[in-house]
Amino acid sequence: MSKISSHFALAVMAALPLSMTPARAEPGGCLKYGAAGAVAGHMVHHGVLGAAGGCVTGMWRRHEYRKGVREKAAAYDKEHAGDAARLTPSSGSQSQQTSPSANGAAQAQPQ
């Protein structure tokens, strides 16, 4: 009985770091789809062929997902390009800036 409990404790300790990692919502890659393909292929007596096809499908699905993420990020960056310029302070490279005064007339402000 103690041998089973020690194996269980070892399995829990081995799985503990995996549970502490943040979850990412990415589609499965070669291993996940390959395992599913191997099971499906095993049902029709073509396990290796199913695993290879599942691996290729998994790599393609993950590639398409990451490509979509990059395109969305590029579209967001393009849409919000002026946000970074507004948030950073000016370096003072301009000689004079004009701003409206309290009475509505523009005044030149020295650096």
C-alpha positions in Angstrom: 0.0 0.0 0.0 2.8 2.4 0.8 4.3 1.8 -2.7 1.1 3.0 -4.3 0.8 6.0 -2.1 4.4 7.0 -2.8 3.8 6.7 -6.6 0.7 8.9 -6.1 2.6 11.5 -4.1 5.3 11.5 -6.8 2.7 12.0 -9.5 1.1 14.9 -7.6 4.5 16.5 -7.1 5.4 16.1 -10.7 2.1 17.6 -11.9 2.2 20.5 -9.4 4.4 22.8 -11.5 2.1 22.3 -14.4 -0.9 23.5 -12.5 1.0 26.7 -11.5 1.7 27.8 -15.0 -0.7 30.4 -16.5 -3.3 28.9 -18.9 -3.0 30.0 -22.5 -5.9 29.7 -24.8 -4.1 28.5 -27.9 -5.2 25.6 -30.0 -3.2 22.4 -29.5 -0.2 21.7 -31.6 1.4 18.6 -32.9 1.2 16.5 -29.7 -2.4 17.2 -29.0 -3.7 16.7 -32.5 -1.2 13.9 -33.1 -2.5 12.0 -30.1 -6.1 12.5 -31.3 -5.1 11.4 -34.8 -3.4 8.4 -33.5 -6.5 7.3 -31.6 -8.7 7.9 -34.6 -6.2 6.2 -36.9 -6.0 3.2 -34.5 -9.7 2.7 -34.9 -9.3 2.1 -38.6 -5.9 0.3 -38.2 -3.8 3.3 -39.4 -2.5 4.7 -36.1 0.8 6.1 -37.5 -0.9 7.7 -40.5 -3.5 9.2 -38.2 -0.8 10.5 -35.8 1.1 12.1 -38.7 -2.1 13.7 -40.1 -3.1 14.9 -36.7 0.4 16.5 -36.1 0.3 18.3 -39.4 -3.3 19.5 -38.7 -2.3 20.7 -35.2 0.7 22.6 -36.5 -1.4 24.3 -39.2 -4.2 25.2 -36.8 -1.7 26.8 -34.3 0.1 28.6 -37.2 -3.3 30.1 -38.4 -4.2 31.1 -34.8 -0.9 32.9 -34.2 -1.1 34.6 -37.6 -4.6 35.9 -36.7 -3.3 37.2 -33.4 -0.4 39.0 -35.2 -2.9 40.6 -37.6 -5.2 41.7 -34.8 -2.3 43.2 -33.0 -1.1 45.0 -36.1 -4.6 46.4 -36.7 -4.9 47.6 -33.1 -1.4 49.2 -33.3 -2.4 50.9 -36.6 -5.7 52.1 -35.1 -4.1 53.4 -31.9 -0.9 54.8 -33.3 -1.4 58.3 -31.8 -2.0 57.0 -28.3 1.7 56.4 -27.5 2.6 59.9 -28.8 0.0 61.5 -26.6 1.1 59.7 -23.5 4.9 60.4 -23.8 6.1 63.9 -22.8 7.6 66.0 -25.5 11.3 66.2 -25.7 11.4 70.0 -26.0 12.8 70.0 -29.5 10.3 72.6 -30.7 11.5 76.2 -30.3 8.1 77.7 -29.3 4.7 76.3 -28.7 1.5 78.3 -29.0 -1.5 77.7 -26.7 -4.6 79.7 -26.2 -4.6 82.0 -23.2 -7.4 82.7 -20.8 -8.8 85.5 -23.1 -8.7 83.3 -26.2 -5.6 84.9 -27.9 -2.6 82.7 -28.8 0.6 83.5 -26.9 4.1 82.3 -27.7 5.6 80.4 -24.7 9.4 80.1 -24.4 10.9 76.7 -23.7 
